[in-house]
C-alpha cells in the first residue's frame, strides 16, 4: 500500500512544478514591469498604473511608422538627431525640411502659426504628467482618479510621440488669425507634406486619446496621402501595412 501511495505522489509532482514555474514567471514579469515603472516614473506604482501588456514599439516598418501609444513604448535604444527651430523647440532633423515647407506655405496662405511643442525628453514628459496630476489632486481627486484624468490628455513617459521627435503641436498666433483657421488648413493640407492629424475626433476609441487638432505626426508623404484618402488613423494604417506585408510574403 505504501509503495502505491509513493508512486501516486511522484506522478503529481511534475504538475506542481509546472504551476510553480508559471507563477514564478508571472511574478518575475510583474517585478520587471514594476521596476521599469519606478525607473521611468521615479515613484512606486499603484496597480492601475502598470500596463502589463505594454511592449516595445516595432521599428520594422521604418522610423516614420513607429507606433507609440499606451500599448507600445519607445524602444530603449532609440536615438534621435535634432534640429532646433527659431523659437527653441527641437524636432527630428529628418522631418525639418517638410515641416519648414508646410509652415512657409501656411504663412503664404495668410496664416500665422508656430510649433508650440516639438521633441520632449522622458523627464519633460514626466514633469508635464506630474503637473497635470497635481492639478487634479488640488481639485480634490484621489491619486488614482487624478492619474486617470491626466492620462486622457497626457501620455505616460516612454509612450509619447513627442519623445520620438517626429510629432509637433502646432498653434495659431491668435493675435493674427484664429485657431480654427490654422487647424482647418492643417487638416486639409498637412498630408501633402507627410504629416497626419494623429488623434482625429472620430478615432478616439482606437487611439485612446481625445481629439487634438493641433497634434501632427510625420509618416511620410506617400503614407500620409493614403491615410488621408482612406481616413485611417496611425493604428489602422500600421495594421494595414503589416497585413499587406504578410500577403506579399504569402504570394511569394
PLY file of the C-alpha trace (Angstrom):
ply
format ascii 1.0
element vertex 252
property float x
property float y
property float z
element edge 251
property int vertex1
property int vertex2
end_header
0.00 0.00 0.00
2.83 2.44 0.86
4.54 1.82 -2.49
1.37 2.74 -4.40
0.99 5.98 -2.43
4.59 6.92 -3.21
4.12 6.31 -6.93
0.91 8.39 -6.92
2.70 11.28 -5.20
5.53 11.18 -7.73
3.11 11.49 -10.65
1.66 14.71 -9.21
4.99 16.45 -8.68
5.71 17.48 -12.30
2.34 19.28 -12.43
3.13 21.11 -9.20
6.49 22.12 -10.64
4.89 23.47 -13.82
2.33 25.52 -11.84
5.12 26.86 -9.60
7.23 27.75 -12.65
4.35 29.59 -14.35
3.65 31.57 -11.16
7.35 32.37 -10.88
7.47 33.64 -14.48
4.35 35.80 -13.97
5.72 37.16 -10.70
9.09 37.85 -12.31
7.41 39.66 -15.19
5.42 41.82 -12.75
8.60 42.63 -10.82
10.36 43.66 -14.06
7.39 45.82 -15.13
7.24 47.43 -11.69
10.99 48.07 -11.74
10.70 49.59 -15.21
7.88 51.84 -13.99
9.90 53.00 -10.97
12.91 53.80 -13.19
10.85 55.83 -15.68
8.43 57.47 -13.22
10.62 57.84 -10.15
7.92 56.52 -7.84
6.28 53.27 -6.76
3.17 52.45 -8.81
-0.37 51.79 -7.74
-1.81 48.74 -9.51
-3.75 50.72 -12.13
-0.53 52.49 -13.19
1.02 49.44 -14.83
0.07 48.22 -18.29
1.18 44.59 -18.06
0.66 44.07 -21.78
2.81 47.00 -22.96
5.58 46.07 -25.39
8.38 47.98 -27.07
7.33 49.63 -30.31
8.04 47.78 -33.55
10.68 49.51 -35.68
10.50 47.08 -38.62
8.34 49.41 -40.78
10.88 52.25 -40.55
11.40 55.26 -38.29
8.48 57.19 -39.80
5.96 54.43 -38.96
6.91 53.66 -35.36
3.64 53.26 -33.45
3.87 54.56 -29.89
0.82 54.57 -27.62
-0.36 53.12 -24.30
0.39 49.59 -25.55
3.74 50.29 -27.25
6.59 52.18 -25.61
9.59 53.87 -27.21
12.45 51.36 -27.68
15.12 51.65 -25.01
17.90 52.19 -27.57
16.02 54.86 -29.54
18.22 57.80 -30.55
17.27 60.97 -32.37
19.29 63.69 -34.12
17.62 67.05 -33.51
17.34 70.35 -35.36
16.44 73.47 -33.37
13.65 75.73 -34.62
13.80 79.52 -34.43
11.73 79.53 -31.20
13.97 76.99 -29.44
11.76 73.93 -29.95
13.51 70.91 -31.48
12.45 68.21 -33.95
13.99 65.15 -35.59
16.27 66.54 -38.31
14.68 64.21 -40.89
11.28 65.95 -40.65
12.62 69.52 -40.51
12.59 70.34 -44.28
8.97 69.21 -44.75
7.84 70.91 -41.53
9.50 74.17 -42.60
7.90 73.97 -46.05
4.48 73.32 -44.55
4.75 76.31 -42.21
6.05 78.56 -45.01
3.14 77.58 -47.27
0.61 78.13 -44.48
2.04 81.60 -43.90
1.86 82.31 -47.63
-1.85 81.42 -47.36
-2.24 84.20 -44.78
-1.98 82.15 -41.57
0.26 82.78 -38.58
1.28 79.57 -36.86
4.14 78.17 -34.79
5.37 74.89 -33.28
4.43 75.11 -29.61
5.80 71.67 -28.73
8.35 69.53 -30.53
10.75 67.00 -29.04
10.45 66.16 -25.35
12.70 64.06 -23.16
11.13 61.39 -20.92
11.78 63.76 -17.99
9.91 66.59 -19.77
7.00 64.21 -20.28
7.08 63.14 -16.62
7.06 66.77 -15.46
4.01 67.52 -17.64
2.22 64.42 -16.31
3.08 65.23 -12.68
1.88 68.81 -13.11
-1.47 67.69 -14.58
-1.95 65.05 -11.84
-1.24 67.69 -9.17
-3.87 70.00 -10.69
-6.49 67.27 -10.28
-5.22 66.41 -6.78
-5.64 70.08 -5.85
-9.25 69.82 -7.04
-9.85 67.02 -4.54
-9.42 63.87 -6.64
-7.63 60.81 -5.25
-4.26 59.92 -6.75
-5.68 57.11 -8.92
-8.57 59.33 -10.10
-6.20 62.23 -10.81
-3.87 59.98 -12.81
-6.73 58.54 -14.84
-7.98 62.04 -15.70
-4.47 63.25 -16.55
-3.94 60.30 -18.91
-6.87 61.49 -21.03
-4.66 64.41 -22.10
-1.06 63.45 -21.32
0.80 60.29 -22.38
2.86 58.38 -19.84
6.61 58.97 -20.10
8.03 56.49 -22.59
4.77 56.38 -24.57
4.58 59.91 -26.01
5.21 60.60 -29.69
6.91 63.84 -28.66
9.77 61.68 -27.32
10.31 60.38 -30.87
10.88 63.91 -32.20
8.60 63.34 -35.19
5.42 64.83 -33.70
4.63 68.52 -33.25
1.89 70.59 -31.62
1.10 73.48 -33.97
-0.79 76.51 -32.68
-2.05 79.75 -34.17
-0.78 83.19 -33.25
-4.30 84.17 -32.17
-3.46 87.89 -32.31
-3.25 87.50 -36.11
-5.54 84.58 -37.04
-7.92 82.11 -35.42
-7.00 78.66 -34.14
-9.83 77.19 -36.23
-8.36 78.66 -39.41
-4.98 77.02 -38.69
-6.49 73.68 -37.68
-8.69 73.62 -40.80
-5.75 74.39 -43.10
-3.65 71.66 -41.45
-6.48 69.11 -41.67
-6.78 69.80 -45.41
-3.12 70.21 -46.33
-0.69 68.63 -43.82
-0.75 65.25 -45.60
0.86 66.88 -48.68
3.99 67.36 -46.54
3.89 63.93 -44.90
2.07 64.90 -41.69
-1.15 63.41 -40.35
-3.54 64.55 -37.64
-2.60 61.91 -35.10
-5.71 61.95 -32.91
-8.84 62.57 -35.01
-12.19 63.19 -33.34
-13.81 60.09 -34.86
-10.96 57.71 -33.90
-10.76 58.22 -30.14
-11.89 54.65 -29.40
-8.94 53.33 -31.42
-6.25 55.86 -30.42
-7.37 56.14 -26.79
-6.70 59.88 -26.98
-9.13 62.78 -27.13
-9.39 64.90 -30.28
-6.22 67.00 -30.68
-6.47 69.23 -33.77
-3.01 70.67 -33.07
-1.01 67.41 -32.83
0.59 66.37 -36.13
2.83 63.39 -36.71
5.23 62.78 -39.60
4.69 59.50 -41.50
5.99 60.41 -44.97
4.15 61.81 -47.97
3.01 58.51 -49.52
1.63 57.08 -46.28
0.05 60.40 -45.29
-1.75 60.64 -48.64
-3.11 57.11 -48.31
-4.23 57.75 -44.71
-5.99 60.94 -45.81
-7.78 59.18 -48.69
-8.82 56.14 -46.64
-9.49 58.17 -43.45
-7.21 55.97 -41.34
-5.57 56.75 -38.02
-1.99 55.54 -37.43
-3.05 52.40 -35.53
-5.21 51.37 -38.52
-2.54 52.29 -41.06
0.19 50.28 -39.33
-2.11 47.23 -39.06
-2.99 47.65 -42.74
0.70 47.88 -43.72
1.56 44.73 -41.72
-1.35 42.89 -43.33
-0.19 43.82 -46.84
3.39 42.77 -46.00
2.13 39.32 -44.91
0.01 38.99 -48.05
3.02 39.86 -50.23
5.12 37.22 -48.45
2.34 34.66 -48.95
2.24 35.47 -52.70
5.96 34.82 -52.96
0 1
1 2
2 3
3 4
4 5
5 6
6 7
7 8
8 9
9 10
10 11
11 12
12 13
13 14
14 15
15 16
16 17
17 18
18 19
19 20
20 21
21 22
22 23
23 24
24 25
25 26
26 27
27 28
28 29
29 30
30 31
31 32
32 33
33 34
34 35
35 36
36 37
37 38
38 39
39 40
40 41
41 42
42 43
43 44
44 45
45 46
46 47
47 48
48 49
49 50
50 51
51 52
52 53
53 54
54 55
55 56
56 57
57 58
58 59
59 60
60 61
61 62
62 63
63 64
64 65
65 66
66 67
67 68
68 69
69 70
70 71
71 72
72 73
73 74
74 75
75 76
76 77
77 78
78 79
79 80
80 81
81 82
82 83
83 84
84 85
85 86
86 87
87 88
88 89
89 90
90 91
91 92
92 93
93 94
94 95
95 96
96 97
97 98
98 99
99 100
100 101
101 102
102 103
103 104
104 105
105 106
106 107
107 108
108 109
109 110
110 111
111 112
112 113
113 114
114 115
115 116
116 117
117 118
118 119
119 120
120 121
121 122
122 123
123 124
124 125
125 126
126 127
127 128
128 129
129 130
130 131
131 132
132 133
133 134
134 135
135 136
136 137
137 138
138 139
139 140
140 141
141 142
142 143
143 144
144 145
145 146
146 147
147 148
148 149
149 150
150 151
151 152
152 153
153 154
154 155
155 156
156 157
157 158
158 159
159 160
160 161
161 162
162 163
163 164
164 165
165 166
166 167
167 168
168 169
169 170
170 171
171 172
172 173
173 174
174 175
175 176
176 177
177 178
178 179
179 180
180 181
181 182
182 183
183 184
184 185
185 186
186 187
187 188
188 189
189 190
190 191
191 192
192 193
193 194
194 195
195 196
196 197
197 198
198 199
199 200
200 201
201 202
202 203
203 204
204 205
205 206
206 207
207 208
208 209
209 210
210 211
211 212
212 213
213 214
214 215
215 216
216 217
217 218
218 219
219 220
220 221
221 222
222 223
223 224
224 225
225 226
226 227
227 228
228 229
229 230
230 231
231 232
232 233
233 234
234 235
235 236
236 237
237 238
238 239
239 240
240 241
241 242
242 243
243 244
244 245
245 246
246 247
247 248
248 249
249 250
250 251
